[in-house]
Amino acid sequence: MKTNARNFGLPTAVLAFLAVTGSALAQPPGFPGRRPAPVEPPPPPVVAPIPGIKPLTGPGKVYDSASALWPGKGPEQLNYAVDEYVISGTAAGEPYETRLVIRKPKDSRKFSGLVVAEPMHPAAAAAHAFEYNSLYIMDAGHIAVEIDTTGVEQIARFNPERYGSLKATQKQISEILAQAGALIKSPQSPIADLKLRKMILWGTSASSAMVVNYLPSHRVFKLASMANIYDGFMPTMNGSTIAPVDVPIIQVPTQVEYMDVATAAQDSDEPGKQFRVYEFAAMAHLDSRNTRKRLTQEDCLEPLSEIPLDAMASVALHHLLQWVDKGISPPHAPRVIMDMYTGNDGSLMQLDQYGNAIGGIRSPWVDVPLFKYTMHNPPNPASTGAGSGRMQTPLLCYLSGWQTPIAAAIVKKKYGSPANYVRMVEKRLKELEAEGWSLPVYHDVIMADARAVKF
């Protein structure tokens, strides 16, 4: 397989996978500077069929698709139930049978009325939308729905006795998403007794590509009332150019995407074109803080970033839910500033004196910095592959961020003492919370990190 230095030795097969994640490595025809493909009018709307559903039971261990959660703050500790179902039907002219996972408050009175649905990430066989927003989702009382599409064969291999009948193909994805979403809003839904108001579809990386690819189907598949199945969309870790639809969309490119120029799509509040692009400075494509079961420091050459990705992703999710549920228009955010010149600092981005991106949505990690944050962590040639899990370790490293400590003398001069550093972090954090760029549920997590700093 051919490799080159620019791709950090990644094999061609891995780069091919990246091409479908919406990253800047392979932009679609609508990428800025290219003439967008003509948009054909959609076919007439049709009612999405309601799939059959039954509880998923069987011998052996249950497959955990959300293992990358905060220690001690999983569903059991936060009083959430995790229920498995089998849904079945016909999509793209062929039968399918797949898994539906519902994570909901055990006390139904705490349900917010809002549902975050996601297609399972096909390569990692993981529910990243729940993983990357778990504290926020469970604190707010939202329900998380996982719709397993492609990638179910990994679950079947995990426990053939329990999951061996699952099957779904690539060409069935959009219809399965439509049917599963219609089921959740139907009288046959496992949560039909709850008062569901709105439901959005969220995806990250490869599952984000599924969300984007679903958008044309959104115009076609409807509920029996001809209402929309999904009330908003949130493609994250995605830098492609996305055509608006008739419900709100918040797109979240990460530094992996915008460092090489992501979408130039503009924010809009126009009905039928409600759109936001949120670029968080120093946000990695892959969380490397709570994913240590899949990725370890041994796997990657440089120190893994400790920024909790969910403290950023959940901000966008919260604004989208407020938008679709209450009509509250989200704040506009500046994009990361690009100087389009690598000769000064090796980056197309404009960097500050510490080497971090200027512009974008800010956080204490870049406004009260201790590290320089860089993307594309090279894989460690000496790694035994302990964290490779269900994906290739080089790819996981490549998508993660790494951190380089700012010189100790500079840190000492800038902050004076650890106590003063803590005060500065809290001051900036409260400002960001007041501006809507940090959620209070992550306040204690962020401040605990700050109080642990020694210099």
N, C-alpha and C positions, 0 to 999 in steps of 0.2 A: 504493500500500500504506500502511496506517495504521501510524504509529509513535508512541512517546511517550518522555518523558524517562526514565522508570523503566527502559525497555528499551534505553536508550542508542542509540536510533535504529535498532534492529534491525527489519528488515521482518517482516511477519506470517509469511512462509514460513519464515524462520529460527526464529522462536519456535515454529512448529509442529513443526520438527525437534527442538527442545529438549524438547518435551512427551513424546517417546518415549524420552528418554535416562534417565528415572528421576530427573530433577532435581526440585527443590522447586517449579519453576514450574508443574508440572501433576501433582499427586498423584493416585494411583488411588483407587478407592472405599474401600480399606481404610485410608486415611490417618487418623491419630489424630483423634478427634472425630466421625468418621463411622462409621456402622454397617457392618461388613465384609460383603461379599457372601457369601451362603451357599455353602458348599463342597460340591459334589456328589461322591459316591463315584466313584473312577475306574473305567473299564471294566476287564475282566480283562486281566492282563498278556499280552503277545505277544512272540515272539522277533523282534528287529529283523533285517531282511534284511541280508546282507552285500553291499555294492556291488561291482561290478567295479572293478579297479584295474590301471593300467599306468603305466610311467614316462612323464613328460611331456617330450617332446623336440620340437625344431622349430627353424626358422631364427630368427635375430634375437636380440635382447636379452632376457634373463630379467627379468621384473617383480620389482622389489625392494619387498616390502611391509613391510620393517623397516629403513627408512633412518635412523630417528631413534635411533641407537645412540651409545655413547660413542666419541669419536674414537680411532682406533687400538685399539679393543677390540671389534671385530666378530667374527663367526664364524671367519673365516680366521685372525685373530691368536690366537684362543683355541682353535684346533684343533677347530672344529665343522664338520660337513658340512651343507649345505642341499640337500635333494633334493625335486624336484617330481614329483607324480603327478597323473593324471587318475582320478577316481572317477566311476562312473556307475551309475544305477539308476532306480527309480521311487519317487517320494514324492508324497503327496497325489494319487495317481492319475495323475500325469504324469511323463514321463521327465525326468531331469536329467543334466547332466554338469558337473562342477566340479573345481576344483583343490584338492589336498591338499599342504601343504608340511610337511616334517619336518626339524627342526633337531636334530642329535644329535651326541654326541662322535664324532670320527673313530676314537678308540680305544674300542672297545666295552667294554673292561674298566673304563672310567671312568663308565659309565652307572649312575646311582643306583638305577634301578628305578622311578622316578617320572616320570610324563608330565603336562605342563601343556598341555591342549588349549584352543583358543579359536576362536570364529567370527570371521572377519575383520570388522573394522569396516566397515559398508556404505558410509558416506559418505566416509571417508578412504581406503578400500581399503588399510587398514593392519593389521598384526598388533601391536596395542598391547600385548597381554599379554606378548609376547616383548620388545618395545621397553622396556616399563616394568619389566622384571625381568631384562634380559639379563645383566648382570654376575652376579647371583645364580644364575640358571638355569645358565649355562655354568660358573661356578665350582663349583657343586654337582654337575654332571654330569647334570642333568635333561634330558629330551627335551621339546622344544616342538613341538606339532602345530597347524598352522593349517588350519582348515576354511573354505574360501571358500563363502559362501552368496550372499545378495543383495549386489550391488555388483560382481559378476564382469564386468559389461559394461564397467567402467572398465579392467579388466585386458585384456579383449578389444580395446578401442580402442588400448591401448598397443602391442600387437603382434598384429594380426589373424591373421597367418600361424601364430603359435604357439598363440594362445588363442581363436581365433575360434569354436570349437565350444562354448565354455563357456556354460552357461545354467542358471539356477536362479531360482525365484520366491519371493516373500515367504511364501506359504502352505506352501512345502516346507521351511522352515528347520528346524523341530524334527525332522522325520523324517530330514533329511540329517544333522543333528547326531547322532541316535541311530545311524544306519547307519554313519557314519564312525567313531564311537566304538566300535561293535561290531567294525568292521573292524580297528581298531588292536589290539583284544584277541583277534583270531581267528588261526587258523593261516595265513590269507592275508595277514596284516599284513606290511608291509615291515620291521618290527622284531620279527617273530615269533621270531627266533633269540636275542633278548635276553630277559632275565628281568624282564618288566614286573610290578610288584606292584600299583601303584595309579595311577589317572588321575583328574584333576579337570578341571572345565570352568570357565574364567575368562573374564570379559568386562568391558569398560569402556564407559560411556556407552551408545551405541546397541547395541553388541554385548553389553553388560550386560543390556539389555532383552531380547535374544535368549535369554540364559541364564535370566533370570527367567521368560520365556514358555515355556521348555523344561521347567520343573519339573513341570508336570502330565504331560508326556510321560515324564519320568523314572519316574513311577509305573507307566507302561504298557509301555514298550519295555525289553526285557531281553536278556541274552545267552542262548545256547542252554541254558546251565545254570540259567537264571532268576535269575542273579546280576545286580547292578546294572551298567550300562554305565559310569557315572561314579561315583566314590567320594566326591566332594565338589564343592562349587560356591563360586565367589568372584565375585559381582557387585560391581564397583567403580564409582566415580563414579555412584552410584545411591543415591537417598534414599527409594525407595518402600517400602511395607510388604510384606514377603515372608513367606509362610506356610512354616514349616519342612517338610522332607521327612525321609526316613529315613537321610540321610547328612549329615555336617557342612557347614555354610554359614558363611562369614565374609563379611559385607557391609561395604563401605567407602564411606560417603558422604564427599564432599569438602566443603570450605568453601563451594563453590557451592551444595551441597544443604543442609548443616546451618545455614548462616547464616540461612536462612529456615525453619528447623525441618525436620529430616529424620525418618526413622522413629523411632517410640517402642518398637519391638520390643525385648524384653528378652533378655539373654544366657540361655542354657540349656545344661545338661549332661545333661538328661533324654534317655534313649535315644529316638530317633525325632524329637527336637526339638533336636538339638545346633546351637547358633547363637551367633554373636558379631557385634557391631557395633563396628567400629573407626573412630573419628573422629580423624584426625591434624590437629592445629592447623596452620593455614596451608597445608594441602594444596590445590592447585588441581585443577580438573577436567581440565585439559589441561596436559601438560608443556610448558614454554616454554624449557627449557634445551637439550635435545638435538633439538628439532623445528624448527630454523631453516631447514630446506629447505622446510617448509610454512608457517612463520610467521617473519617478521623484525621487528626493532624498528621499522622503517619503517611496518609495518602498524598498529601500536597506539600510542595516544596517550601512555600512561604506560610507565615502564621495566619491562620484563618481569622476572618473578620468576626468580631464578637457583637456586631450590631444586630439586634433582633429584628429581622425583616418584618415581622408582624406588627411591630410598633408603627411602621410606615404604611403597610398594605391596609391595615384596618382603618386608617384615616380616610383613605379613598372609599373603602366599603361603606363606612358610616355616612359619608357625604352622599353616596349614591342612594342609599336606603332612605335618607331624609328627602332626597329629590323625588324619588318615585312614590314615597308614602305621603309626604306632607307638602310637596311642591316647593320645598325650600331650595332655591337655586344655590349650588355650591360656590364657594369662593373661587375666583380665578387665581392661577398660580403662574409665576414666571417660569420660563424654561431655563434649563442649564445653558449658560452662555458659551457659545462656540467661537473660538478665534480662527479655527480652520487652518491651523499652522502647527506642525509638529516640531519645527526647528528650534523653538524656544524652550519647550519643556517635554517634548515627546508625545504630546496629547493634542487632539483636535479641540479639546475643551479648553476654556480659559481657567487656569488654576490659581489658587491663592498662594500665599507665601509658604504654606505647609504642604502644598501639593494636592489639595482637594478642590473639587469643582466649585466654581462660582455660579450663583444663580440657583434655580430650581427651588423645590420645597426644602426648607432648612430643618435642622435637628440639632440637639446639643452635641452630637458626635462631630459635626463639622463647624458649629459655631463656637463651641468651647472644646477645641480639639486636643486630643492626646496622640492621635495617629494620622498618618496619611493612608487613605483608602484607595486601593488599586484593584482593578478587575482582572480576570483571567489568571487565576493562581496556577502556576505550572505544576504538573503532577510530579511526585517524588519518584525518581527512577528506582530508589531502594525500597519502595513500598511493597509490602506483602499482599496488598489488596484487601486488607481487613475490612475496610469500609465500603467495598465495591457493591455489596448488596445485589440489587437487581439491575443496576446500571453500571456502565464502565467507569472506573475511578477517574481516568483522565478527563472524561466529560464533566463529572461532578466538580472536580477541581477547576476546570476551565470556566464553569458557570458561577463559581463562588468568588467572593472578594477576599482580599488579604490586607493586613494592616502592618504598617511600618511605624514604630514609635518615633515621635518627635524627640529630638535630642533633649536629654535630661536638663541640660543647662538652660535651654530655651523654655522648657516647661516650668522650671523653678522661677525664672525671671518673669514669665507671663502671669503665673498664678500665685506666687509667693509661698503658699502653704496648701496642703490638702484641704484644710478647712475652708480656705477661701475659694478653692476650686469647687467644692461642694456648693458654696453659696452662689457662685456664678452659674453653675449648671442649673440649680433650682430657679434662679431668677429667669434664665433664658427659657427653661421648660415651662414656667407659668405664663410667659409671654406667648409661647407657641400654643399652649392650651387655650388661651384667651382668643387667639387668632384662628383656632380651629385646625391647627396643623399637628397637634398631638392630643391623644385621648387620655382623659384622667385615669382610666383603668390601667394604663402603663406607667403612671407617675411613680409608684413605689418601686417598680422594677428598674426604671431608669435611675432613680435616686440611690437605690441599693448599689448599683454599679459605681456610681460616683463616690459613694462613701467607702468603697473598697479600694479606691485608688491610693497608692502610696508613692511618694517621691521625696 
